[in-house]
Amino acid sequence: MEKLIACCGIDCVTCDARIATLSNDDVLREATAKKWAEQFSAPGITAETINCTGCRQEGIKFSHCYECEIRNCADAKGYNTCVECEELETCPIVGAIFQYMPELKENLKSLN
């Protein structure tokens, strides 16, 4: 199976935004926008914003990717993902997401 792990550990291969983008699936875009808008209390997420080829891939990104603290930090340090950083275990930036989604840390560690 293809491995495409974002800076924070999200598995882009299974991400609905990426799947909808690659398959040009407007029904999945609508469903994803509705789910994420509710889940993240972000009414600005609409079907039109659900376009992404993956955090570390060339191409279009989900709008949050451009302002993502985790992605911006990894880029500033010259890392592909947070697993390359010696502060992974103590980082308050990526640690905030790990407390809600601990599987992301495991995804990152699987890259080693």
N, CA, C and O atoms as a GROMACS GRO file, in nm:
protein
  448
    1MET      N    1   0.083  -0.118   0.000
    1MET     CA    2   0.000   0.000   0.000
    1MET      C    3   0.088   0.125   0.000
    1MET      O    4   0.191   0.130   0.066
    2GLU      N    5   0.046   0.224  -0.074
    2GLU     CA    6   0.117   0.350  -0.084
    2GLU      C    7   0.119   0.420   0.052
    2GLU      O    8   0.020   0.419   0.125
    3LYS      N    9   0.232   0.481   0.085
    3LYS     CA   10   0.245   0.558   0.208
    3LYS      C   11   0.266   0.703   0.171
    3LYS      O   12   0.361   0.737   0.100
    4LEU      N   13   0.179   0.788   0.219
    4LEU     CA   14   0.190   0.931   0.193
    4LEU      C   15   0.148   1.002   0.321
    4LEU      O   16   0.031   1.036   0.340
    5ILE      N   17   0.244   1.023   0.408
    5ILE     CA   18   0.219   1.078   0.540
    5ILE      C   19   0.250   1.228   0.540
    5ILE      O   20   0.357   1.271   0.498
    6ALA      N   21   0.154   1.306   0.588
    6ALA     CA   22   0.169   1.451   0.597
    6ALA      C   23   0.269   1.487   0.707
    6ALA      O   24   0.311   1.401   0.785
    7CYS      N   25   0.307   1.612   0.713
    7CYS     CA   26   0.402   1.660   0.814
    7CYS      C   27   0.360   1.620   0.955
    7CYS      O   28   0.445   1.585   1.036
    8CYS      N   29   0.231   1.626   0.984
    8CYS     CA   30   0.179   1.598   1.118
    8CYS      C   31   0.150   1.451   1.142
    8CYS      O   32   0.127   1.410   1.256
    9GLY      N   33   0.150   1.371   1.036
    9GLY     CA   34   0.120   1.229   1.052
    9GLY      C   35  -0.010   1.184   0.990
    9GLY      O   36  -0.040   1.064   0.989
   10ILE      N   37  -0.089   1.276   0.938
   10ILE     CA   38  -0.212   1.236   0.869
   10ILE      C   39  -0.174   1.150   0.750
   10ILE      O   40  -0.079   1.180   0.677
   11ASP      N   41  -0.250   1.043   0.730
   11ASP     CA   42  -0.228   0.954   0.616
   11ASP      C   43  -0.307   1.010   0.497
   11ASP      O   44  -0.428   0.991   0.487
   12CYS      N   45  -0.238   1.079   0.408
   12CYS     CA   46  -0.302   1.145   0.294
   12CYS      C   47  -0.369   1.045   0.200
   12CYS      O   48  -0.465   1.080   0.131
   13VAL      N   49  -0.320   0.923   0.195
   13VAL     CA   50  -0.377   0.822   0.106
   13VAL      C   51  -0.524   0.797   0.142
   13VAL      O   52  -0.605   0.770   0.054
   14THR      N   53  -0.556   0.804   0.270
   14THR     CA   54  -0.693   0.777   0.314
   14THR      C   55  -0.774   0.904   0.340
   14THR      O   56  -0.887   0.896   0.387
   15CYS      N   57  -0.717   1.019   0.312
   15CYS     CA   58  -0.784   1.147   0.338
   15CYS      C   59  -0.893   1.172   0.233
   15CYS      O   60  -0.868   1.164   0.112
   16ASP      N   61  -1.013   1.202   0.280
   16ASP     CA   62  -1.125   1.224   0.189
   16ASP      C   63  -1.104   1.343   0.097
   16ASP      O   64  -1.151   1.341  -0.017
   17ALA      N   65  -1.034   1.446   0.142
   17ALA     CA   66  -1.008   1.562   0.055
   17ALA      C   67  -0.920   1.520  -0.064
   17ALA      O   68  -0.945   1.560  -0.177
   18ARG      N   69  -0.817   1.443  -0.036
   18ARG     CA   70  -0.728   1.398  -0.144
   18ARG      C   71  -0.801   1.301  -0.237
   18ARG      O   72  -0.788   1.310  -0.359
   19ILE      N   73  -0.878   1.209  -0.180
   19ILE     CA   74  -0.953   1.114  -0.261
   19ILE      C   75  -1.051   1.187  -0.352
   19ILE      O   76  -1.061   1.157  -0.471
   20ALA      N   77  -1.123   1.285  -0.296
   20ALA     CA   78  -1.219   1.362  -0.375
   20ALA      C   79  -1.149   1.440  -0.486
   20ALA      O   80  -1.201   1.453  -0.596
   21THR      N   81  -1.031   1.493  -0.456
   21THR     CA   82  -0.957   1.570  -0.555
   21THR      C   83  -0.910   1.480  -0.669
   21THR      O   84  -0.930   1.512  -0.786
   22LEU      N   85  -0.847   1.370  -0.634
   22LEU     CA   86  -0.793   1.282  -0.738
   22LEU      C   87  -0.901   1.217  -0.823
   22LEU      O   88  -0.879   1.190  -0.942
   23SER      N   89  -1.017   1.191  -0.764
   23SER     CA   90  -1.125   1.126  -0.838
   23SER      C   91  -1.230   1.226  -0.888
   23SER      O   92  -1.328   1.187  -0.952
   24ASN      N   93  -1.208   1.354  -0.859
   24ASN     CA   94  -1.301   1.461  -0.895
   24ASN      C   95  -1.444   1.426  -0.852
   24ASN      O   96  -1.538   1.433  -0.932
   25ASP      N   97  -1.457   1.389  -0.727
   25ASP     CA   98  -1.583   1.340  -0.671
   25ASP      C   99  -1.651   1.452  -0.591
   25ASP      O  100  -1.618   1.475  -0.475
   26ASP      N  101  -1.747   1.519  -0.654
   26ASP     CA  102  -1.816   1.630  -0.589
   26ASP      C  103  -1.905   1.585  -0.475
   26ASP      O  104  -1.926   1.661  -0.380
   27VAL      N  105  -1.959   1.464  -0.481
   27VAL     CA  106  -2.041   1.412  -0.372
   27VAL      C  107  -1.954   1.395  -0.247
   27VAL      O  108  -1.996   1.432  -0.137
   28LEU      N  109  -1.835   1.339  -0.263
   28LEU     CA  110  -1.743   1.324  -0.150
   28LEU      C  111  -1.696   1.459  -0.100
   28LEU      O  112  -1.680   1.478   0.021
   29ARG      N  113  -1.674   1.554  -0.189
   29ARG     CA  114  -1.637   1.691  -0.147
   29ARG      C  115  -1.745   1.749  -0.056
   29ARG      O  116  -1.715   1.804   0.050
   30GLU      N  117  -1.871   1.737  -0.097
   30GLU     CA  118  -1.982   1.790  -0.018
   30GLU      C  119  -1.989   1.724   0.120
   30GLU      O  120  -2.003   1.791   0.222
   31ALA      N  121  -1.978   1.591   0.121
   31ALA     CA  122  -1.986   1.517   0.247
   31ALA      C  123  -1.870   1.553   0.339
   31ALA      O  124  -1.888   1.569   0.460
   32THR      N  125  -1.751   1.565   0.282
   32THR     CA  126  -1.632   1.598   0.360
   32THR      C  127  -1.642   1.739   0.417
   32THR      O  128  -1.610   1.762   0.533
   33ALA      N  129  -1.686   1.832   0.334
   33ALA     CA  130  -1.702   1.970   0.380
   33ALA      C  131  -1.801   1.978   0.496
   33ALA      O  132  -1.775   2.045   0.596
   34LYS      N  133  -1.912   1.910   0.483
   34LYS     CA  134  -2.013   1.911   0.590
   34LYS      C  135  -1.955   1.851   0.719
   34LYS      O  136  -1.970   1.907   0.827
   35LYS      N  137  -1.890   1.737   0.705
   35LYS     CA  138  -1.832   1.669   0.822
   35LYS      C  139  -1.726   1.756   0.890
   35LYS      O  140  -1.730   1.774   1.012
   36TRP      N  141  -1.632   1.809   0.812
   36TRP     CA  142  -1.524   1.888   0.869
   36TRP      C  143  -1.574   2.020   0.926
   36TRP      O  144  -1.525   2.064   1.030
   37ALA      N  145  -1.669   2.083   0.861
   37ALA     CA  146  -1.722   2.210   0.911
   37ALA      C  147  -1.783   2.190   1.049
   37ALA      O  148  -1.767   2.274   1.138
   38GLU      N  149  -1.854   2.079   1.067
   38GLU     CA  150  -1.913   2.048   1.197
   38GLU      C  151  -1.805   2.005   1.297
   38GLU      O  152  -1.802   2.054   1.410
   39GLN      N  153  -1.719   1.915   1.256
   39GLN     CA  154  -1.616   1.859   1.344
   39GLN      C  155  -1.523   1.966   1.398
   39GLN      O  156  -1.484   1.962   1.515
   40PHE      N  157  -1.487   2.062   1.313
   40PHE     CA  158  -1.388   2.163   1.352
   40PHE      C  159  -1.450   2.301   1.378
   40PHE      O  160  -1.379   2.400   1.391
   41SER      N  161  -1.584   2.305   1.385
   41SER     CA  162  -1.655   2.432   1.405
   41SER      C  163  -1.602   2.538   1.309
   41SER      O  164  -1.566   2.649   1.349
   42ALA      N  165  -1.598   2.501   1.182
   42ALA     CA  166  -1.540   2.587   1.079
   42ALA      C  167  -1.638   2.602   0.962
   42ALA      O  168  -1.626   2.530   0.862
   43PRO      N  169  -1.733   2.693   0.974
   43PRO     CA  170  -1.833   2.707   0.868
   43PRO      C  171  -1.774   2.750   0.733
   43PRO      O  172  -1.842   2.739   0.631
   44GLY      N  173  -1.652   2.798   0.733
   44GLY     CA  174  -1.588   2.837   0.608
   44GLY      C  175  -1.544   2.721   0.520
   44GLY      O  176  -1.506   2.740   0.405
   45ILE      N  177  -1.550   2.601   0.575
   45ILE     CA  178  -1.515   2.483   0.495
   45ILE      C  179  -1.635   2.449   0.409
   45ILE      O  180  -1.742   2.414   0.460
   46THR      N  181  -1.617   2.459   0.280
   46THR     CA  182  -1.723   2.429   0.183
   46THR      C  183  -1.670   2.327   0.084
   46THR      O  184  -1.550   2.298   0.081
   47ALA      N  185  -1.758   2.274   0.003
   47ALA     CA  186  -1.718   2.177  -0.099
   47ALA      C  187  -1.611   2.237  -0.190
   47ALA      O  188  -1.522   2.166  -0.238
   48GLU      N  189  -1.619   2.366  -0.215
   48GLU     CA  190  -1.522   2.432  -0.302
   48GLU      C  191  -1.382   2.434  -0.242
   48GLU      O  192  -1.283   2.446  -0.315
   49THR      N  193  -1.372   2.423  -0.110
   49THR     CA  194  -1.241   2.424  -0.044
   49THR      C  195  -1.181   2.285  -0.030
   49THR      O  196  -1.067   2.271   0.013
   50ILE      N  197  -1.258   2.183  -0.064
   50ILE     CA  198  -1.210   2.045  -0.049
   50ILE      C  199  -1.136   2.004  -0.175
   50ILE      O  200  -1.190   1.937  -0.263
   51ASN      N  201  -1.012   2.046  -0.182
   51ASN     CA  202  -0.921   2.013  -0.292
   51ASN      C  203  -0.781   2.003  -0.234
   51ASN      O  204  -0.732   2.100  -0.176
   52CYS      N  205  -0.718   1.889  -0.250
   52CYS     CA  206  -0.583   1.871  -0.196
   52CYS      C  207  -0.519   1.747  -0.260
   52CYS      O  208  -0.583   1.643  -0.275
   53THR      N  209  -0.393   1.761  -0.296
   53THR     CA  210  -0.319   1.646  -0.350
   53THR      C  211  -0.230   1.584  -0.244
   53THR      O  212  -0.166   1.482  -0.267
   54GLY      N  213  -0.226   1.646  -0.126
   54GLY     CA  214  -0.144   1.596  -0.016
   54GLY      C  215  -0.047   1.702   0.031
   54GLY      O  216   0.006   1.779  -0.049
   55CYS      N  217  -0.026   1.705   0.159
   55CYS     CA  218   0.058   1.806   0.224
   55CYS      C  219   0.197   1.816   0.162
   55CYS      O  220   0.250   1.926   0.143
   56ARG      N  221   0.256   1.702   0.130
   56ARG     CA  222   0.394   1.701   0.081
   56ARG      C  223   0.403   1.674  -0.068
   56ARG      O  224   0.512   1.650  -0.120
   57GLN      N  225   0.291   1.677  -0.137
   57GLN     CA  226   0.289   1.651  -0.280
   57GLN      C  227   0.279   1.783  -0.356
   57GLN      O  228   0.233   1.883  -0.302
   58GLU      N  229   0.322   1.782  -0.481
   58GLU     CA  230   0.302   1.897  -0.568
   58GLU      C  231   0.153   1.909  -0.596
   58GLU      O  232   0.081   1.809  -0.595
   59GLY      N  233   0.108   2.027  -0.619
   59GLY     CA  234  -0.032   2.048  -0.655
   59GLY      C  235  -0.109   2.125  -0.551
   59GLY      O  236  -0.052   2.182  -0.457
   60ILE      N  237  -0.237   2.127  -0.569
   60ILE     CA  238  -0.328   2.204  -0.485
   60ILE      C  239  -0.330   2.152  -0.341
   60ILE      O  240  -0.312   2.032  -0.316
   61LYS      N  241  -0.351   2.243  -0.251
   61LYS     CA  242  -0.358   2.209  -0.108
   61LYS      C  243  -0.491   2.255  -0.051
   61LYS      O  244  -0.550   2.353  -0.098
   62PHE      N  245  -0.538   2.185   0.051
   62PHE     CA  246  -0.653   2.230   0.128
   62PHE      C  247  -0.616   2.365   0.188
   62PHE      O  248  -0.501   2.385   0.227
   63SER      N  249  -0.708   2.457   0.195
   63SER     CA  250  -0.677   2.594   0.237
   63SER      C  251  -0.603   2.601   0.369
   63SER      O  252  -0.515   2.686   0.386
   64HIS      N  253  -0.635   2.514   0.464
   64HIS     CA  254  -0.568   2.518   0.595
   64HIS      C  255  -0.419   2.486   0.584
   64HIS      O  256  -0.340   2.531   0.666
   65CYS      N  257  -0.380   2.409   0.485
   65CYS     CA  258  -0.239   2.369   0.471
   65CYS      C  259  -0.145   2.489   0.464
   65CYS      O  260  -0.033   2.484   0.513
   66TYR      N  261  -0.191   2.596   0.402
   66TYR     CA  262  -0.105   2.714   0.386
   66TYR      C  263  -0.081   2.787   0.517
   66TYR      O  264   0.019   2.858   0.532
   67GLU      N  265  -0.171   2.771   0.612
   67GLU     CA  266  -0.155   2.838   0.741
   67GLU      C  267  -0.124   2.740   0.854
   67GLU      O  268  -0.113   2.781   0.970
   68CYS      N  269  -0.110   2.614   0.822
   68CYS     CA  270  -0.088   2.510   0.923
   68CYS      C  271   0.045   2.533   0.995
   68CYS      O  272   0.151   2.534   0.933
   69GLU      N  273   0.037   2.551   1.127
   69GLU     CA  274   0.158   2.574   1.208
   69GLU      C  275   0.256   2.457   1.197
   69GLU      O  276   0.377   2.476   1.192
   70ILE      N  277   0.202   2.337   1.194
   70ILE     CA  278   0.286   2.217   1.190
   70ILE      C  279   0.362   2.213   1.057
   70ILE      O  280   0.484   2.195   1.056
   71ARG      N  281   0.291   2.228   0.948
   71ARG     CA  282   0.354   2.225   0.814
   71ARG      C  283   0.454   2.339   0.800
   71ARG      O  284   0.565   2.319   0.749
   72ASN      N  285   0.416   2.458   0.845
   72ASN     CA  286   0.507   2.573   0.834
   72ASN      C  287   0.633   2.554   0.917
   72ASN      O  288   0.741   2.593   0.874
   73CYS      N  289   0.621   2.493   1.035
   73CYS     CA  290   0.737   2.467   1.120
   73CYS      C  291   0.830   2.366   1.052
   73CYS      O  292   0.951   2.386   1.046
   74ALA      N  293   0.772   2.257   1.003
   74ALA     CA  294   0.854   2.155   0.936
   74ALA      C  295   0.925   2.215   0.815
   74ALA      O  296   1.044   2.189   0.794
   75ASP      N  297   0.854   2.294   0.736
   75ASP     CA  298   0.915   2.358   0.620
   75ASP      C  299   1.029   2.452   0.662
   75ASP      O  300   1.136   2.452   0.600
   76ALA      N  301   1.006   2.531   0.766
   76ALA     CA  302   1.108   2.626   0.813
   76ALA      C  303   1.235   2.555   0.859
   76ALA      O  304   1.345   2.608   0.845
   77LYS      N  305   1.218   2.435   0.914
   77LYS     CA  306   1.333   2.359   0.962
   77LYS      C  307   1.394   2.271   0.852
   77LYS      O  308   1.496   2.206   0.873
   78GLY      N  309   1.331   2.269   0.736
   78GLY     CA  310   1.382   2.190   0.625
   78GLY      C  311   1.347   2.042   0.634
   78GLY      O  312   1.414   1.959   0.574
   79TYR      N  313   1.242   2.008   0.710
   79TYR     CA  314   1.202   1.869   0.729
   79TYR      C  315   1.086   1.834   0.637
   79TYR      O  316   1.004   1.920   0.602
   80ASN      N  317   1.079   1.708   0.598
   80ASN     CA  318   0.962   1.659   0.524
   80ASN      C  319   0.846   1.637   0.619
   80ASN      O  320   0.732   1.671   0.588
   81THR      N  321   0.876   1.580   0.735
   81THR     CA  322   0.773   1.556   0.837
   81THR      C  323   0.832   1.583   0.974
   81THR      O  324   0.953   1.603   0.989
   82CYS      N  325   0.746   1.584   1.074
   82CYS     CA  326   0.788   1.609   1.211
   82CYS      C  327   0.874   1.497   1.270
   82CYS      O  328   0.943   1.519   1.369
   83VAL      N  329   0.870   1.380   1.211
   83VAL     CA  330   0.950   1.269   1.266
   83VAL      C  331   1.100   1.298   1.256
   83VAL      O  332   1.179   1.239   1.330
   84GLU      N  333   1.139   1.387   1.168
   84GLU     CA  334   1.280   1.424   1.152
   84GLU      C  335   1.328   1.517   1.262
   84GLU      O  336   1.449   1.538   1.278
   85CYS      N  337   1.236   1.573   1.339
   85CYS     CA  338   1.270   1.672   1.440
   85CYS      C  339   1.298   1.605   1.574
   85CYS      O  340   1.224   1.518   1.617
   86GLU      N  341   1.406   1.646   1.638
   86GLU     CA  342   1.441   1.589   1.768
   86GLU      C  343   1.344   1.630   1.878
   86GLU      O  344   1.346   1.574   1.987
   87GLU      N  345   1.259   1.728   1.850
   87GLU     CA  346   1.161   1.775   1.948
   87GLU      C  347   1.025   1.708   1.934
   87GLU      O  348   0.929   1.750   1.999
   88LEU      N  349   1.014   1.605   1.852
   88LEU     CA  350   0.885   1.540   1.826
   88LEU      C  351   0.810   1.504   1.954
   88LEU      O  352   0.691   1.530   1.965
   89GLU      N  353   0.878   1.444   2.049
   89GLU     CA  354   0.813   1.396   2.170
   89GLU      C  355   0.768   1.508   2.264
   89GLU      O  356   0.680   1.487   2.348
   90THR      N  357   0.828   1.625   2.253
   90THR     CA  358   0.796   1.734   2.345
   90THR      C  359   0.737   1.858   2.278
   90THR      O  360   0.708   1.957   2.344
   91CYS      N  361   0.720   1.852   2.149
   91CYS     CA  362   0.674   1.969   2.073
   91CYS      C  363   0.529   2.005   2.105
   91CYS      O  364   0.439   1.922   2.090
   92PRO      N  365   0.506   2.128   2.150
   92PRO     CA  366   0.368   2.167   2.180
   92PRO      C  367   0.283   2.188   2.055
   92PRO      O  368   0.160   2.181   2.061
   93ILE      N  369   0.348   2.214   1.942
   93ILE     CA  370   0.272   2.240   1.819
   93ILE      C  371   0.208   2.112   1.768
   93ILE      O  372   0.086   2.105   1.755
   94VAL      N  373   0.288   2.011   1.739
   94VAL     CA  374   0.232   1.885   1.689
   94VAL      C  375   0.172   1.803   1.803
   94VAL      O  376   0.082   1.723   1.781
   95GLY      N  377   0.221   1.824   1.922
   95GLY     CA  378   0.167   1.752   2.038
   95GLY      C  379   0.020   1.780   2.061
   95GLY      O  380  -0.053   1.694   2.112
   96ALA      N  381  -0.025   1.899   2.024
   96ALA     CA  382  -0.165   1.935   2.042
   96ALA      C  383  -0.257   1.844   1.959
   96ALA      O  384  -0.366   1.810   2.004
   97ILE      N  385  -0.213   1.806   1.842
   97ILE     CA  386  -0.295   1.717   1.759
   97ILE      C  387  -0.282   1.571   1.803
   97ILE      O  388  -0.376   1.493   1.791
   98PHE      N  389  -0.164   1.535   1.855
   98PHE     CA  390  -0.144   1.396   1.901
   98PHE      C  391  -0.237   1.360   2.016
   98PHE      O  392  -0.277   1.244   2.029
   99GLN      N  393  -0.270   1.457   2.100
   99GLN     CA  394  -0.357   1.425   2.213
   99GLN      C  395  -0.496   1.384   2.168
   99GLN      O  396  -0.565   1.311   2.239
  100TYR      N  397  -0.538   1.429   2.051
  100TYR     CA  398  -0.670   1.392   1.997
  100TYR      C  399  -0.662   1.277   1.896
  100TYR      O  400  -0.757   1.202   1.877
  101MET      N  401  -0.546   1.266   1.832
  101MET     CA  402  -0.527   1.164   1.729
  101MET      C  403  -0.390   1.098   1.746
  101MET      O  404  -0.300   1.123   1.666
  102PRO      N  405  -0.372   1.014   1.849
  102PRO     CA  406  -0.241   0.954   1.877
  102PRO      C  407  -0.188   0.868   1.763
  102PRO      O  408  -0.068   0.844   1.754
  103GLU      N  409  -0.276   0.820   1.677
  103GLU     CA  410  -0.230   0.738   1.564
  103GLU      C  411  -0.143   0.817   1.467
  103GLU      O  412  -0.067   0.758   1.390
  104LEU      N  413  -0.152   0.948   1.470
  104LEU     CA  414  -0.068   1.029   1.382
  104LEU      C  415   0.080   1.016   1.418
  104LEU      O  416   0.166   1.014   1.329
  105LYS      N  417   0.109   1.009   1.547
  105LYS     CA  418   0.248   0.990   1.590
  105LYS      C  419   0.300   0.855   1.540
  105LYS      O  420   0.415   0.843   1.497
  106GLU      N  421   0.215   0.754   1.547
  106GLU     CA  422   0.255   0.621   1.499
  106GLU      C  423   0.277   0.623   1.348
  106GLU      O  424   0.370   0.558   1.299
  107ASN      N  425   0.194   0.695   1.275
  107ASN     CA  426   0.213   0.709   1.130
  107ASN      C  427   0.350   0.770   1.101
  107ASN      O  428   0.422   0.725   1.012
  108LEU      N  429   0.385   0.874   1.177
  108LEU     CA  430   0.515   0.939   1.156
  108LEU      C  431   0.630   0.842   1.188
  108LEU      O  432   0.726   0.832   1.112
  109LYS      N  433   0.617   0.772   1.299
  109LYS     CA  434   0.724   0.680   1.339
  109LYS      C  435   0.739   0.565   1.241
  109LYS      O  436   0.847   0.506   1.232
  110SER      N  437   0.634   0.534   1.167
  110SER     CA  438   0.643   0.427   1.067
  110SER      C  439   0.731   0.465   0.948
  110SER      O  440   0.768   0.380   0.868
  111LEU      N  441   0.762   0.593   0.938
  111LEU     CA  442   0.847   0.641   0.828
  111LEU      C  443   0.995   0.611   0.853
  111LEU      O  444   1.074   0.612   0.759
  112ASN      N  445   1.032   0.585   0.976
  112ASN     CA  446   1.173   0.557   1.010
  112ASN      C  447   1.211   0.417   0.968
  112ASN      O  448   1.326   0.376   0.988
   0.00000   0.00000   0.00000
